[in-house]
Amino acid sequence: QVQLVESGGGLVQPGGSLRLSCAASGFTLDDYSIGWFRQAPGKEREVISCISSREESTWYRDSVMGRFTISRDNAKNMVYLQMSNLKPEDTAVYYCAARNKIERLCPAGATYYDVWGQGTQVTVSS
């Protein structure tokens, strides 16, 4: 069964850090680009970062640039999102998604991704 499972979410104070993990099962991530998305209450799902299947090129949304870092460990079949200097506006459910395509650049849009995790809640509050 092809599956992605996110973990690492939780409650953190403003300025704090969290590392989200995305574990793949039923397939290997080597030929997949991976995106991280989030959806806040009452808002549309938005892409915040992605990493390509080749060359590991990355993309970040302006609002998280310099604070979030995406990385992948194909040997462990894992993708990570390191989040630092978190702000209340980062509060959302965070999802990882996979796209089966060998490519140099990852697409920054939800419609391009085929496999989705169930999400993990991140709450930034004092």
Sequence and secondary structure as in RCSB ss.txt:
>XXXX:A:sequence
QVQLVESGGGLVQPGGSLRLSCAASGFTLDDYSIGWFRQAPGKEREVISCISSREESTWYRDSVMGRFTISRDNA
KNMVYLQMSNLKPEDTAVYYCAARNKIERLCPAGATYYDVWGQGTQVTVSS
>XXXX:A:secstr
  EEEEE  EEE TT  EEEEEEEESS GGGEEEEEEEE TTS  EEEEEE SSTT EEE GGGTTTEEEEEETT
TTEEEEEE S  GGG EEEEEEEEE   SS   SGGG  EE   EEEEE  
